Amino acid sequence: MHQPYRLHVKIHVVVCRSFGLFPDVDYARGVLARMAAKATHAVALLDIPEARFDHRWMLHAFAEIGVSAVQMEVATTDADANPSFNVFARL
């Protein structure tokens, strides 16, 4: 018997630059949780200011919501610019 074609959609949720504008880390943690709930495959956070969010906090926040893999990379290489980083998380 012929099986119907099933469409497998992978939903990625991306935030670019606005993460640094959140009022506090509790609000940011809530946004991460909502992003992970909406995404089916991955979450990306681009241009996160290191002055407001450090790598350890980000790893801990993703671990709390059950993310399986996290990759971080430096986004700014210019010594005069504000340091920032990108995070890619697979659900």
GINORDA-V887574 format. One record per residue. N is the residue number from 1. SS is DSSP state (2 for helix, 1 for strand, 0 for the rest). BURIAL is I if it has 9 or more other C-alpha atoms within 8 Angstrom, else O. Layout:
<<N:SS:BURIAL> <N:SS:BURIAL>>
This chain:
<<1:0:O> <2:0:O> <3:0:O> <4:0:O> <5:0:O> <6:0:O> <7:0:O> <8:0:O> <9:0:O> <10:0:O> <11:0:I> <12:1:I> <13:1:I> <14:1:O> <15:1:I> <16:1:O> <17:0:I> <18:2:O> <19:2:I> <20:2:I> <21:2:O> <22:0:I> <23:0:O> <24:0:O> <25:2:O> <26:2:O> <27:2:I> <28:2:I> <29:2:I> <30:2:O> <31:2:O> <32:2:I> <33:2:I> <34:2:O> <35:2:I> <36:2:I> <37:2:O> <38:2:O> <39:0:I> <40:0:I> <41:0:I> <42:1:I> <43:1:I> <44:1:I> <45:1:I> <46:1:I> <47:1:I> <48:1:I> <49:1:I> <50:0:I> <51:0:O> <52:0:O> <53:0:I> <54:0:O> <55:2:O> <56:2:O> <57:2:O> <58:2:I> <59:2:I> <60:2:O> <61:2:I> <62:2:I> <63:2:I> <64:2:O> <65:0:O> <66:0:O> <67:0:I> <68:0:O> <69:1:O> <70:1:I> <71:1:O> <72:1:I> <73:1:O> <74:1:O> <75:0:I> <76:0:I> <77:0:O> <78:0:O> <79:0:O> <80:0:O> <81:0:O> <82:0:O> <83:0:I> <84:1:I> <85:1:I> <86:1:I> <87:1:I> <88:1:I> <89:1:I> <90:1:I> <91:0:I>>
